[in-house]
C-alpha cells in the first residue's frame, strides 16, 4: 500500500507540473553519520594521574595529550614541534625558542610564550620533585641567584637560561615528562605540584572518558593544529593478566598489545605467524639487568659480585626465556648507545671462575652451600610478583647459583612495594632496567647521583670512589667538549663495570602484536611511546 501511495503521489505531482528527484541509495547512505574509526588497545593497568608535570601516569597516555617544544626523531635528531625553531648560545647556557602561533589548548586557551613560561615555572616551583634533573637544578640556580631562568622575550618567543652548559637539555625537552604543556587554566593555586583540574593539553587526542581500572576513551582533538590522526577513537582496556590479554586479542576484543613487558616471547612468536594477526619488533632499546647492592655485608664483597657475573648464563636466558628476541647483554649499555662503545671486556660465563673467586674470598663449600666464618652464602633476590618474566628469570638463577654453592632466596612483592624497596636501597639483588633511548646514557647515569630516584644511588654506596663517579657524571653532562665528555663517560662506565654493581642480562626490544586490519604499527625512539597517530585501520 505504501508503494502504491508513493506512485499516486508522483503521478499527481507530474500532473501538477511539479518535478523532484528521489535520492539514490548511496546518497542516502552518505547522509548517515559515520562511526568513528576505533582502535581498542590493551594495557595492564589504569592510565592513572596524567598530570604532565608528575611521574605517576601512563607515559603513552600523557604523550597523547601533551606536547613539547621539540620532537626527537628515530635517528636522535630534534625536529620542530611547538617550537618552530631555536638558537643556542655559544657557551651552551641560553636557549631561545620561536613558538608556533597557531596552537590552542583543548580548553581553547592560546598557547604562547606566557603559557609556556607558566608551565616551566610550575615545574621549577616543585624543584624537590624534579631536582634530580640537572637542567631543573641549573635553571633553579639562576632563579636562586636573583635571575629569571625562563623569560618571555616576545609573544611567541621563549628564552631559557641555565648557570652551566648542559648538553642533554634538548633530549629532556623532547621526552614525555616533565617538560610538556598543559593549559594554565588547569593549574591549582597557580601551579601543578598539587594536581590539575583538567587535562587540557595541545595534543592530537583528548581524554573523553576514564572508568578507573576498566577502560578509558580518547578521541581526536577537533581543533588540532597539526595533521589529524587517521584513528579517530582509541579505547584502552585494562587487562592485568597476560593470558587474558592475548585471548582478548585473538577473540577480536582488542586490536593491539604493545610493549616490552606486555608481550612474552611465546605470545609474540605465536601471533606473528597466526592467520589474521601480525607482530613487529624494534631494534634493541634498553638493558634488562640486575642491581647488586655494594653496601651490604655479603654482596658488598667484590668477589661475590664478580662470581655472580661469571655464574649467569645469559645465552640460556636469551634463548629459553626470550626465544632469542632479546639478545644477551655483555655490558651495561649496548655499543650502539652514545659514548658506550669503549671496548670493555665482558664477564665470561664460567662456573669454574665463579667458584675460584668465592674460594679465594674464603667462601668454602660446606655441604650444598658455601659459608664463611659461620655465615652461609645466602642472598635475597627481590622481584615484582606481577611480572611473569622476572619471576621466571629469578627461578632460573636460583637453580644456576646453587651450582656454585650460593643460596638464592627469591622473594616476590607487589609492584609498588618492590619499587619502594629499590628506591630505599633495602635489597641485596633486585631487577633494574636502563631507561632506553633517548634517555641513555645521560638520564640513567645522571639519576645515580640522587638518592631515591631509583636504587642506583644506594647500591653504589659501597664503592670507595662513589663521590668521584658522581662528580664525573656531572662533568660529562656539563661538558661542551666531545672528547672530554667521552673521557668522562669512559671513566664512569669502566668503574661501574669493574665494580660489578650491574649484572646486565639482555638487551630489550619493544614489540607489538595486533589484528592485521591495523596498519602502520611502528615504534618511536622511546619504548614508552605508542605512536597511535601513525596508525590506521582498514
BELCOR-V881933 format. One record per backbone hydrogen bond with DSSP energy under -0.5 kcal/mol. CO is the residue of the C=O (numbers start at 1). NH is the residue of the N-H. E is the energy in kcal/mol with one decimal. If there is no record, write none. Layout:
# BELCOR-V881933
CO NH E
CO NH E
This chain:
# BELCOR-V881933
1 5 -2.6
2 6 -1.9
3 7 -1.8
4 8 -2.4
5 9 -2.2
6 10 -2.0
7 11 -2.5
8 12 -2.6
9 13 -2.0
10 14 -2.4
11 15 -2.5
12 16 -1.8
13 18 -3.2
14 17 -1.6
17 19 -0.5
20 22 -0.5
24 28 -2.0
25 29 -1.8
26 30 -1.7
27 31 -0.9
28 31 -0.7
29 32 -1.7
37 232 -0.6
37 233 -2.1
39 41 -0.6
39 235 -2.6
40 255 -3.2
40 256 -1.5
41 237 -2.9
42 258 -0.5
43 239 -3.1
47 58 -2.3
48 50 -0.6
51 54 -1.7
58 62 -2.1
59 63 -2.4
60 64 -0.8
61 64 -0.5
61 65 -1.2
62 66 -2.4
64 205 -1.6
65 203 -2.6
67 181 -1.9
68 82 -1.9
69 81 -1.5
69 83 -2.1
71 73 -0.7
71 79 -3.3
73 76 -2.2
77 73 -2.9
79 71 -2.6
82 100 -2.5
83 81 -1.1
85 98 -2.4
87 96 -2.6
89 92 -1.8
92 166 -0.8
93 162 -2.3
94 89 -2.7
95 160 -3.1
96 87 -2.1
97 99 -0.6
97 158 -2.3
98 84 -3.1
98 85 -1.2
103 111 -2.5
105 108 -2.3
109 105 -3.2
110 112 -0.7
112 116 -2.4
113 117 -2.7
114 118 -2.1
115 119 -1.6
116 120 -2.1
117 121 -3.1
118 122 -1.8
119 123 -1.9
120 124 -2.6
121 125 -1.8
123 126 -1.3
124 127 -0.9
126 129 -1.3
126 130 -1.8
127 131 -1.9
130 133 -2.4
132 134 -0.6
133 137 -1.9
134 138 -2.4
135 139 -2.0
136 140 -2.9
137 141 -2.0
138 142 -1.1
138 163 -0.9
139 143 -1.8
140 144 -2.8
141 145 -1.5
142 147 -2.4
143 146 -1.8
149 151 -0.5
149 161 -2.8
151 153 -0.8
151 159 -2.5
154 157 -1.8
155 113 -2.7
156 99 -2.9
157 153 -1.9
157 154 -0.8
158 97 -3.3
159 151 -2.9
160 95 -2.9
166 169 -1.7
167 170 -0.6
168 172 -2.4
169 173 -1.9
170 174 -1.4
171 175 -1.6
178 180 -1.8
183 186 -2.5
184 187 -1.3
186 197 -2.5
187 189 -0.5
188 191 -1.2
191 188 -2.5
192 195 -1.8
195 188 -0.6
199 201 -1.1
200 183 -2.9
201 106 -2.3
204 221 -2.9
206 208 -0.7
206 219 -2.4
209 217 -2.5
210 212 -0.8
211 214 -2.6
211 215 -1.5
214 238 -2.8
215 211 -3.4
216 236 -2.9
217 208 -2.7
217 209 -1.6
218 234 -2.9
219 206 -3.0
220 222 -0.6
221 224 -1.8
230 232 -0.7
232 220 -2.0
233 39 -2.7
234 218 -2.9
234 236 -0.6
235 41 -3.2
235 237 -0.7
236 216 -1.9
237 43 -2.7
237 239 -0.8
241 245 -2.1
242 246 -2.1
243 247 -2.1
244 248 -2.1
245 249 -2.0
246 250 -2.3
247 251 -2.2
248 252 -0.6
248 253 -2.3
248 254 -1.2
249 252 -1.0
255 515 -2.4
256 42 -2.1
257 513 -2.3
259 262 -0.8
259 263 -0.8
264 268 -2.4
265 269 -2.7
266 270 -2.1
267 271 -2.6
268 272 -1.9
269 273 -0.7
270 273 -1.0
270 274 -0.9
274 277 -2.0
276 516 -2.5
278 514 -2.2
280 512 -2.2
283 510 -0.6
285 437 -1.2
286 288 -0.5
286 508 -2.5
287 434 -2.3
288 505 -3.1
288 506 -1.2
289 432 -2.6
290 292 -0.5
290 503 -2.8
291 430 -1.6
292 294 -0.6
294 296 -0.5
296 300 -1.6
298 301 -1.8
301 305 -2.0
302 306 -2.8
303 307 -2.2
304 308 -2.2
305 309 -1.6
306 310 -2.2
307 311 -1.8
309 312 -1.0
310 350 -2.6
311 313 -0.7
312 314 -1.5
313 317 -1.8
314 318 -2.7
315 319 -2.5
316 320 -3.3
316 321 -0.6
317 321 -1.5
317 322 -1.2
318 324 -3.1
319 323 -0.7
322 325 -2.8
327 507 -2.4
328 330 -0.7
334 337 -2.1
337 340 -2.2
340 342 -1.8
344 346 -0.7
346 348 -0.7
348 350 -0.7
350 354 -2.1
351 355 -2.7
352 356 -2.3
353 357 -2.1
354 358 -1.7
355 359 -2.5
356 360 -2.5
357 361 -1.3
358 363 -2.7
359 362 -1.7
362 364 -1.1
364 371 -2.3
366 369 -0.5
369 366 -2.0
370 377 -3.0
371 364 -2.4
372 375 -2.2
374 376 -0.5
375 372 -2.3
376 378 -2.2
377 379 -0.5
377 407 -2.8
379 409 -2.9
380 382 -0.5
380 428 -0.6
380 429 -1.5
381 411 -2.9
382 431 -0.9
383 385 -0.7
383 413 -2.4
384 387 -2.0
386 388 -0.8
387 391 -2.0
388 392 -2.2
389 393 -2.4
390 394 -2.7
391 395 -2.3
392 396 -2.1
393 397 -2.8
394 398 -2.0
395 399 -1.5
396 400 -2.0
397 401 -2.9
398 402 -1.0
399 403 -0.6
400 403 -1.2
401 404 -1.1
401 406 -2.4
402 405 -1.3
405 370 -3.1
406 408 -0.6
407 379 -3.1
407 409 -0.6
408 410 -0.7
409 381 -3.4
409 411 -0.5
410 412 -0.5
411 383 -2.2
413 385 -3.0
414 418 -2.5
415 419 -2.4
416 420 -2.7
417 421 -2.2
418 422 -2.0
419 423 -2.6
420 424 -1.6
421 425 -0.7
421 426 -2.0
422 425 -1.4
425 427 -1.3
428 293 -2.7
429 382 -2.4
430 291 -3.2
432 289 -2.4
436 439 -1.6
436 440 -1.5
437 527 -0.5
439 443 -2.5
439 444 -0.8
441 445 -2.7
442 446 -2.9
443 447 -2.1
445 448 -1.1
446 449 -1.3
447 450 -1.4
450 453 -1.1
454 452 -0.5
455 459 -2.4
456 460 -1.6
458 461 -1.2
459 294 -2.6
460 463 -2.1
463 466 -1.7
465 469 -2.3
466 470 -2.4
467 471 -2.4
468 472 -2.3
469 473 -2.1
470 474 -2.1
471 475 -2.2
472 476 -2.1
473 477 -2.2
474 478 -1.8
475 479 -0.9
477 167 -1.5
480 482 -0.6
481 485 -2.7
482 486 -2.2
483 487 -1.9
484 488 -2.4
485 489 -2.3
486 490 -2.5
487 491 -2.1
488 492 -2.2
489 493 -2.8
490 494 -2.2
491 495 -2.5
492 496 -2.4
493 497 -1.8
494 498 -2.7
495 499 -2.2
496 500 -0.5
496 501 -1.3
496 502 -0.5
497 500 -0.9
501 292 -2.8
502 504 -0.6
503 290 -1.8
505 329 -2.3
506 288 -3.0
506 508 -0.7
507 327 -0.7
508 285 -3.0
508 286 -0.9
510 282 -2.7
511 259 -2.9
512 280 -2.1
513 257 -2.5
514 278 -2.3
515 518 -2.3
517 538 -3.0
519 536 -1.7
520 522 -0.6
526 529 -1.3
529 531 -0.6
530 532 -2.7
531 534 -1.3
532 535 -1.5
533 230 -0.5
535 231 -0.6
536 519 -3.5
